[in-house]
Amino acid sequence: MNAIKLYRIGHWFYKRRIPIIPRLIYYLIYLIYNASIPMAAEIGEGTKFGYGGMGVVVHSNCRIGRKVYIAQQVTIGARRAPWHGVPVIEDNCFIGVGAKLLGPIHIGTGSVIGANAVVVHDVPPHSVVAGVPARVIRKDIKIEDYYDWSALWGR
């Protein structure tokens, strides 16, 4: 059992407005994985967390697409005013260890976020971003060149 599987169970109960079980599962995830993954967050099918989701923080209004790999110690959340809003992450993205995605930003399909990057601006589809603050270092990539997706999803 890992954090994403527990999230899926809790999210199922949350969508059906069953009040206590999602809260218990949220605290169980926090206790075991030191991760904050609210049941209200929308996380697409096939999304996986590195090391079971250790230290991952996800904002409750966040939307994460399908088949996204989120490494450990990643923060996906809001920024202080006046930048209200949270990130939207499209399908087939890779988010490296310790990355921070903050504010009302859009991460395009097939993008790679480097380890410890601080992303505060939109990321175009099929791009690699890295640094503090993150900047685009490569465009028009194939995500398969950056990560062995078959190891995760058995393609």
C-alpha positions in Angstrom: 0.0 0.0 0.0 1.3 3.5 -0.8 0.0 7.0 -0.6 -1.7 7.1 -4.0 -3.6 3.9 -3.3 -4.8 5.2 0.0 -5.7 8.5 -1.7 -7.8 6.6 -4.3 -9.8 4.9 -1.5 -10.3 8.1 0.4 -11.2 10.0 -2.7 -13.9 7.4 -3.6 -15.5 8.0 -0.2 -15.0 11.8 -0.5 -16.9 11.9 -3.9 -19.8 10.0 -2.3 -19.9 12.5 0.6 -19.1 9.9 3.3 -17.6 12.2 5.9 -15.3 10.4 8.4 -13.4 7.8 6.3 -11.7 10.3 4.0 -10.5 12.3 7.0 -9.1 9.1 8.6 -7.3 8.1 5.4 -5.8 11.6 5.1 -4.3 11.3 8.6 -3.2 7.8 7.9 -1.3 9.0 4.8 0.2 11.9 6.9 1.2 9.5 9.6 2.8 6.8 7.4 4.2 8.9 4.5 4.5 12.4 6.1 2.5 13.6 3.1 -0.4 16.0 2.8 -2.7 14.7 0.0 -6.2 16.0 0.5 -9.1 13.9 -0.8 -10.5 17.0 -2.6 -7.5 17.1 -4.9 -8.1 15.7 -8.4 -5.4 13.3 -9.3 -5.7 11.4 -12.6 -5.5 7.7 -13.2 -2.0 6.2 -13.5 -0.3 8.9 -11.5 2.4 7.6 -9.3 4.4 8.9 -6.3 8.1 8.1 -5.8 9.0 6.2 -2.7 5.3 5.8 -1.9 4.7 9.6 -1.7 7.2 10.4 1.1 6.9 14.1 2.0 4.6 15.1 -1.0 2.4 18.1 -0.4 -0.6 18.7 -2.7 -3.1 21.6 -2.5 -6.7 20.6 -2.1 -7.7 22.5 -5.2 -4.9 21.1 -7.4 -5.6 19.2 -10.6 -3.1 16.6 -11.7 -3.5 14.7 -15.0 -3.1 11.1 -16.0 0.2 9.2 -15.8 2.2 11.9 -13.9 5.2 10.8 -11.9 5.7 12.8 -8.8 8.9 12.2 -6.9 9.4 12.4 -3.2 9.4 15.8 -1.3 7.5 17.6 -4.0 5.2 20.6 -3.1 2.3 21.5 -5.4 0.4 24.5 -4.0 -0.6 28.1 -3.9 1.4 31.3 -3.4 0.6 34.3 -1.3 -1.7 37.0 -2.6 -2.0 38.5 -5.2 -1.2 35.2 -7.0 -4.3 33.2 -6.0 -4.7 29.9 -7.6 -3.0 26.5 -7.8 -1.1 24.5 -10.4 -2.8 22.5 -13.1 -0.6 19.6 -14.3 -1.5 17.9 -17.6 -0.9 14.3 -18.6 2.4 12.4 -18.9 4.7 14.7 -16.8 7.7 13.9 -14.7 8.2 16.0 -11.5 11.7 15.6 -10.0 12.7 15.2 -6.3 12.0 18.3 -4.2 10.4 20.4 -6.9 8.1 23.2 -5.9 5.2 24.1 -8.2 3.6 27.3 -6.8 0.7 29.5 -7.8 -1.8 29.6 -10.7 0.5 27.9 -13.3 -0.1 25.4 -16.0 2.3 22.5 -16.7 2.0 21.3 -20.3 1.7 17.7 -21.4 4.9 15.7 -21.5 7.0 18.2 -19.5 9.8 17.4 -17.2 10.4 19.4 -14.0 14.0 19.1 -12.7 14.9 18.2 -9.2 14.6 21.1 -6.7 13.2 23.4 -9.3 10.9 26.2 -8.2 8.3 26.7 -10.8 6.2 29.9 -10.7 5.5 30.4 -14.4 3.7 28.3 -17.0 5.6 25.4 -18.6 5.0 24.8 -22.3 4.1 21.3 -23.4 7.1 18.9 -24.1 9.6 21.1 -22.3 12.3 20.6 -19.6 12.5 23.2 -16.8 15.1 23.5 -14.1 16.6 26.0 -11.7 15.5 28.5 -9.1 13.3 30.1 -10.4 12.8 27.5 -13.0 13.3 28.3 -16.7 12.9 26.3 -19.9 16.2 24.6 -20.8 14.9 22.4 -23.6 11.8 22.3 -25.8 10.1 19.8 -28.1 11.3 16.8 -26.1 10.1 13.2 -26.0 9.4 12.4 -22.3 10.5 8.8 -23.0 14.1 10.1 -23.4 14.1 11.3 -19.8 12.5 8.5 -18.0 11.8 4.8 -18.5 8.0 4.9 -18.6 7.8 1.2 -19.3 9.2 0.5 -15.8 6.2 2.4 -14.3 3.3 1.6 -16.6 4.4 -1.6 -18.4 4.4 -0.3 -22.0 
